[in-house]
């Protein structure tokens, strides 16, 4: 059974703990019999609890990973991998790259990630006070390291999304301190690397750590990732080699069955270097990931195949489908496309459905099928605005007391990612050994794709292709496109990204292509960043300009 800590209650506690105390002696701000900054940290268990507060903004906050939270879905919708169901103004703006500094998602991502930074800073400063309670430095270091890992994780996302950001490495205690200038990207990376080096040294090995929390191998892998994002490829290579050694020695590996990496019945598996854990049928720890990605437009008589009605927010596009090589089974593990097996009909009542498809000549073909118990149901393009749905990172929502109470875990770093980090670091230095690590990923038992050679193109292109198909619909591609300065290249001039599965045959231009040209044209260079939120500009006296294009 999954080990999960009561993050919700702890989050409420820390709303009190993290607020600076009033300086007037006559005002008793904290009742003496309640938790406060002066009395909360008393033992090792309380040290773990203050670290848990670092995760809360990621797992419980609006538009992140949990309830009604769409972080992965929105990230994918910003790329050439996916469309999104356009039932909200903020989704339309993101899909078209037409957002401004007052966009709610840009604001919330900034706010909640900085809440995590704030919690980490509190833990890093306050946990050492437990030395006065008799705990040893060796006992406390793993908790400090975990907080420093989360601070590094936060800043890696922040600087990738927003570029120069305020660099806050201690708890703020006055309103004057809340106005912080934007630090250089170089300074941010210096802090990230320092935190990850400490975490790599002080975090626990996999067999001693709490399930679902970062380990020594996790920190080593993210250190390599940080150097890669910083474009220090030589150091990224060195760090990735070290991370591979540490991870493999700790039992991490590519698991044979690609599909099972994401299965609700195989959580915490050996491929996952870092992930955010959730639990089924538990309002406090659940996620809406599966119902948000579930197929929406199927007839009600077929809903039982996925356990209930899906919301259909995530919509893979034809461009991603075509990115997979012919015969790559990862396409079928990632996407439901027309003709794919959708499931088994289990109702005792026969049901007749009129299927549609286009033949190879572009002619619409219609046929009726009467389903009986035990029949195989094939996916139909009519069930999605793009003619496809997402399969990866979904679970059957049947048996949930509420479709919002899903329990599927969210991967943030896999062994395949670490191997491809090493491959990319090598490729960027022109080292053909990059192919060794690409082919290691392709050779997975359930994938078994032919090995790549230098005859297949440039090392850079090979690695970038492999990243796209290996991590399709996992929310990773936007990070790659931003750091590669490749967003404009990916979308082209408006008719490059095929949207609908039958884009070659349908006549409606709005269903054929993703066309964000009007939004992307406002960016003066290929280096695109998200806008600093207007709320931050209004409140922070030290930030007076926004990123280019806003």
URVENPE-V610497 format. One record per run of one state. SS is the DSSP state (hx for helix, st for strand, lp for the rest). FROM is the first residue (numbers start at 1). LEN is the number of residues. If there is no record, write none. Layout:
# URVENPE-V610497
ss=SS from=FROM len=LEN
ss=SS from=FROM len=LEN
This chain:
# URVENPE-V610497
ss=lp from=1 len=6
ss=hx from=7 len=11
ss=lp from=18 len=26
ss=hx from=44 len=17
ss=lp from=61 len=10
ss=hx from=71 len=7
ss=lp from=78 len=4
ss=st from=82 len=3
ss=lp from=85 len=4
ss=hx from=89 len=7
ss=lp from=96 len=8
ss=hx from=104 len=30
ss=lp from=134 len=3
ss=hx from=137 len=26
ss=lp from=163 len=2
ss=st from=165 len=2
ss=lp from=167 len=9
ss=hx from=176 len=3
ss=lp from=179 len=3
ss=st from=182 len=2
ss=lp from=184 len=1
ss=hx from=185 len=18
ss=lp from=203 len=13
ss=hx from=216 len=14
ss=lp from=230 len=3
ss=hx from=233 len=17
ss=lp from=250 len=8
ss=hx from=258 len=5
ss=lp from=263 len=9
ss=st from=272 len=5
ss=lp from=277 len=10
ss=st from=287 len=1
ss=lp from=288 len=1
ss=hx from=289 len=5
ss=lp from=294 len=6
ss=hx from=300 len=7
ss=lp from=307 len=7
ss=st from=314 len=3
ss=lp from=317 len=1
ss=hx from=318 len=6
ss=lp from=324 len=5
ss=hx from=329 len=6
ss=st from=335 len=2
ss=lp from=337 len=4
ss=st from=341 len=4
ss=lp from=345 len=6
ss=st from=351 len=8
ss=lp from=359 len=5
ss=st from=364 len=8
ss=lp from=372 len=4
ss=st from=376 len=3
ss=lp from=379 len=2
ss=hx from=381 len=3
ss=lp from=384 len=5
ss=st from=389 len=2
ss=lp from=391 len=15
ss=st from=406 len=1
ss=lp from=407 len=3
ss=st from=410 len=5
ss=hx from=415 len=13
ss=lp from=428 len=6
ss=hx from=434 len=9
ss=lp from=443 len=11
ss=hx from=454 len=3
ss=lp from=457 len=2
ss=hx from=459 len=12
ss=lp from=471 len=6
ss=hx from=477 len=7
ss=lp from=484 len=3
ss=hx from=487 len=5
ss=lp from=492 len=5
ss=st from=497 len=2
ss=lp from=499 len=10
ss=hx from=509 len=4
ss=st from=513 len=2
ss=lp from=515 len=2
ss=hx from=517 len=4
ss=lp from=521 len=13
ss=hx from=534 len=6
ss=lp from=540 len=11
